[in-house]
């Protein structure tokens, strides 16, 4: 009898995803309206780094991609240290042109001591993860008590997705393959594995050991130009917005 060894399906998926994100053609940046809104939320939460009560704070941009989010936040966070972390070497090569500190690491074993970070930027990463539970556990571990989590992710229940579902069309942001788009508008594959509604995201982050401070909406840069005024209007109600911006604190 001949025995054979097989690669576990989860390992195969991780390898496929790594190859996918090392492809320079895969987008690793988000739209500037979302990154600017998120940066303002973080700056307001942290406050100034100067003055009697001020101090330099460590901010981790986990899943930093090409460094767009960190570079957008940096001018609003003078005196603080922003470190970009990603598992894609191609993304980090691009990030180094925008931010001074970068590090290659896995999200399930971050090379930081417990309680060493004051804030974590987690910009449009969670929807790409095979295991978001472990990632949030690691983020909670490296954050100091009361540390800030700034998470953004596409909204499954965005105003236009509600209409698309009623028409029997696959929602925007959702993907059934890493090779091509099927059954929904758009032509760009970006590797989304999980999608959240506002209610699901709030409950999920709370269950992971965080206190949700606020949940806001942001526009999506890929919305056709004639529809952008509607998309900006929808931001006033997070459950309808294209992008969900969540601010939480480690309990």
N, C-alpha and C positions, 0 to 999 in steps of 0.2 A: 504494500500500500504506500503510495507516494503522498507525502504531505507538502502542502504549499502554504506560503505566507502571503497575506494580503495587506495592503495599506489600509488602515481604518478610514472610513468615509470622511470623518471630520478632518483628518490629516490631509487627505486629498483635496478637500475644499479649501483649507488654509493655503496649500501650495498653489492651487488655481487662483485664489484671490491675490496672493503675493505676486504672482506673475502678471496678473491683471493690473495691479497698481504700479508695477515697475515699468509698465508701458508708457512712454512719454506722451502718447496721444490721449491718455485718460485724463480728464479734467481733475485738478486737485486744488482749485480755487473756488470761492463763493463770491456772490455779488457784493459790491461795495455798500449798498444800502443796508443790508443785513449786518455786515461786519461793523459798520459805523454805529448802528443802534446798539449792538452788543458791547462795543467798546465804551460807549457812553454809560451803559448800565454798570459796567465793571468799574469805571473811573468814579462814578458816584458812590458805589459800594465801598471802595477802598479808601477814598479820600486822599488828601495830599500826603506826599512822602517827606515834606519839609516841615519845620516848625517844632516846637517842644514835644508834641505828641506824635510827630511823624517819624516814620522809619522806612528804610528800603524793604520792599516786599518782594517775595519770589512768586512769579506767576508762570505756571506751566501751560503752554499751548499744546495740548495732547491731541495728536492727529493733525499737526500743523499744516500739512500739505505743502504748498509753495510759500508759506509764510505770510500770506495776504492778511489773515485775521490779526496776527501778531503785529505786523507792520502798521496796520490801521489803528490798533490800540495804543501802540507805543507813544505817539505824540500826546495822547490824553493821559498817559501814565508816567510823567517825568519822574526820574529817580528810582523807579521800580525796575527790577530785573525780570525780563521775559525770556523764557527758555522754550524753544520749539522742540517737540518730540514727535517722531513718526517712525513707522517701520519700513517705509519706502525710501531707499537710498536715492532714487531719482527725484522724489519730492524734496528731500533734504538738500540735494544739490541746488535746487532752485530756491529753497528757503534761505540758504546761506547768503544769498545776494540781498536779502531784505532784513534779516535779523542776525544779531551777533552771536547768539548762543543757540546751538542745535545739538540734538542727541538722537541717535538711532536706538530704539527700544521697542519691546513688545508691550502691548497694553495690559497683558495679564501678569507682567512682572516688571513694574516700573522701577528703575534703579535710583530710587529716592528713599530716604529714611521716613519713618512714620511722622506725620505732623510737620513736615519740612516746608510745605507750600502754603502760601496765603490764599491763593486763588488758582482755579483751573479753568482755562478756556477749552471747551469741548464742542467745537464748531462743525456741525454737519458731519459727525463721525459715527454716532451711535447707530444710524440707519445702515451702516456698512458692516456691522460687526456680527460675527457668528455667535459670540458669547458676550453680550452686553452686560450680563450680570457680574461677571468677573471684572470687567473693565470698571464698572461703577464701584465695586468693592475696593479695587486698587486706588481709584481716585479718592474715595473716602479715607483710605489708609494714609495717603500722602498729604492730605489736607490737615491743617491744624484744626482743633475744635473751633467752630464758628467760621471756618474758612469758606470761601465763596466758590460755588460752581456756576459757571455761565455756559449753558448748554443750548445749542440751536439744532433744529432738525426740521425737515419738510413735514407739512401737515397733511396727513391722509385725507382729512375732512375739509381741505381748502374749498372755498366757495365754488370753484369751477369743477372740482372733483365730484362734488355732490350731484351736479348736473350730468357729468359724464357717466357716473354709475347708473343714474336713472335711465340713461340712453343705452346702457349695456356696453359702455366703453371702458377699457382698463384705465384706472386713475393715473394722472400725471404723478411722477416720482416713483411709481411702482414698476418693477421689472420682473420678467419671467425667465430671463436668460442673460448671461454675461456676454453673449455673442451678438445679439441684435435686439432691436425694439420690436415688440409684437403687440398689436391690439390697442395701442394708446398713441396720443400725439407725441411728436418729438422724434429725433433720430439719434440722439447721443446716449450711449450706455454708460452709466456711472457707477454701477455696482451696488444698488440699494437692496438690502436683504430684509430690512424691517422698517415698518412705518408706524407712526403714532398719531393719534388724535390728541387734542389738548387735554381731554379728561384722562386718557390712558397714560400720557407722559407725566402728568402731575401725580397720579396714583403710583406709577412705577418708581419715580424718583423718591417719593415719600417712603415707599416700602424699602428702598435701598439705604435708608438711614439719613435722609436729608430733610430739612424744613424748607418747603417751597416758599420763597419770599414773594415772587410775582411771576406772572406768565403774560408775555406780550406777543404781538404779531409783527411780522416784517414782510416786505414785498419780495417777490421772486423775480430775479433779473431775466428769466427766460419767458415771462409772460409776453405775448404779442403786444406791440406798442399801442394799438387802439384800446386794449383792455387794461392798460397800466393804471389809469385813474381809478377804475373799479378795484384793482388789486390794492392800491394804496388806501382806498376807503375801507376795504375789508380788514386792514390792520388794526382798526379801532376795536375790533372784536376778535380776540385771539383764536377762538374756535373756528373762525372762518378764514383766517389769514393763510397766506401761502407758506410762511415759515414761522415756526414756534420758537420764541426766545424765552428760556426759563432761567431764572435766577434762584438758586437754592443755597442753603448753608448747611455745613456738616453739623449734625446735632451733637 
